[in-house]
Amino acid sequence: MKANRIICIYGIAIIMVMTFGFLVSSSLAQSDEYVVVANKEMKAGAISQAALKGIYLREMRTWGAGGGDIIVVDLANSTSFYQNLFGKSYVQMQAYWLNMRIKYSVDLPISKKDPESAKQFISENKGSIGFLKNGDVDDRVKILKVTN
């Protein structure tokens, strides 16, 4: 009987921790909403989620026939963007990119410390793509709608 009570209390504690964790992560996701941005010369107004994943996984490196090289811009320590897209932390993505660099000589994403330097770089480099928090976007970059 005592063992059943302990198991029941333990189960309730797990459910409470999981619920609290879900509520915290949901509120973080809402406050950290990111948008995908590109150089204003980009013709497309949307990008598929599959293409975006391919770009950030460095599997897709050109914009297609005559479109030029893709320059991936990374906003340092933006774990929630990578968590939402890949289910990985920023550190896990860095490890992935390093592995791709060693194995396939793939260029690493250009890492920027803050939204201002990311916007400046994207606006000055044709073919560049990155992400910013919704409130950090200005008219120097183009927002791309992410589609399924």
PAKOLLUM-259406 format. One record per residue (C-alpha): residue in three letters; x, y, z. Coordinates in steps of 0.25 Angstrom, whole numbers, padded with zeros to 4 digits, always signed. Layout:
N
alaXYZ...
# end
This chain:
148
met+0000+0000+0000lys+0011+0010+0004ala+0019+0006-0009asn+0006+0010-0017arg+0004+0023-0010ile+0019+0027-0013ile+0017+0023-0028cys+0004+0031-0029ile+0011+0043-0023tyr+0023+0042-0032gly+0014+0041-0044ile+0006+0053-0040ala+0020+0061-0038ile+0024+0057-0052ile+0011+0061-0058met+0012+0075-0051val+0027+0077-0056met+0023+0073-0070thr+0011+0083-0070phe+0019+0094-0064gly+0030+0092-0074phe+0020+0092-0086leu+0014+0105-0081val+0028+0111-0079ser+0032+0107-0093ser+0019+0111-0099ser+0021+0125-0094leu+0035+0126-0098ala+0031+0122-0112gln+0021+0133-0113ser+0031+0144-0108asp+0042+0139-0117glu+0035+0139-0130tyr+0045+0139-0141val+0043+0142-0156val+0052+0138-0167val+0058+0150-0175ala+0066+0151-0187asn+0073+0161-0196lys+0063+0171-0202glu+0068+0166-0216met+0062+0152-0214lys+0051+0150-0224ala+0043+0140-0216gly+0033+0145-0205ala+0032+0131-0198ile+0041+0119-0195ser+0036+0105-0191gln+0040+0099-0178ala+0047+0088-0185ala+0055+0098-0193leu+0058+0106-0180lys+0063+0093-0173gly+0071+0089-0185ile+0078+0103-0185tyr+0081+0102-0170leu+0086+0088-0171arg+0095+0093-0182glu+0089+0082-0192met+0084+0093-0201arg+0095+0103-0204thr+0090+0111-0217trp+0077+0118-0220gly+0075+0109-0232ala+0078+0112-0247gly+0085+0125-0248gly+0081+0129-0234gly+0095+0129-0228asp+0101+0124-0215ile+0092+0124-0202ile+0099+0132-0191val+0093+0127-0178val+0093+0137-0166asp+0092+0132-0152leu+0088+0140-0140ala+0097+0135-0129asn+0091+0128-0117ser+0077+0127-0123thr+0073+0114-0118ser+0058+0116-0119phe+0059+0117-0135tyr+0067+0104-0136gln+0058+0097-0126asn+0045+0101-0134leu+0051+0097-0147phe+0060+0085-0144gly+0057+0081-0129lys+0072+0085-0126ser+0079+0095-0118tyr+0088+0105-0123val+0100+0097-0118gln+0095+0085-0125met+0094+0092-0138gln+0108+0098-0137ala+0113+0083-0135tyr+0105+0079-0147trp+0111+0090-0155leu+0125+0087-0151asn+0123+0073-0155met+0118+0077-0169arg+0130+0086-0170ile+0140+0075-0167lys+0133+0064-0175tyr+0129+0072-0187ser+0136+0086-0187val+0123+0093-0186asp+0123+0108-0182leu+0118+0110-0168pro+0107+0120-0166ile+0112+0135-0164ser+0109+0137-0149lys+0105+0151-0144lys+0104+0155-0130asp+0092+0164-0130pro+0080+0167-0139glu+0086+0180-0144ser+0099+0174-0150ala+0091+0162-0156lys+0081+0172-0163gln+0093+0180-0168phe+0100+0168-0173ile+0088+0162-0180ser+0084+0176-0186glu+0099+0177-0192asn+0100+0163-0198lys+0092+0157-0209gly+0087+0143-0207ser+0087+0144-0192ile+0076+0139-0183gly+0075+0139-0168phe+0065+0141-0157leu+0061+0152-0147lys+0051+0154-0136asn+0039+0160-0142gly+0041+0173-0135asp+0055+0175-0140val+0051+0175-0155asp+0053+0188-0162asp+0052+0192-0177arg+0066+0188-0180val+0062+0173-0181lys+0051+0165-0187ile+0042+0156-0179leu+0040+0142-0185lys+0027+0135-0182val+0030+0121-0178thr+0020+0111-0184asn+0018+0096-0182
# end
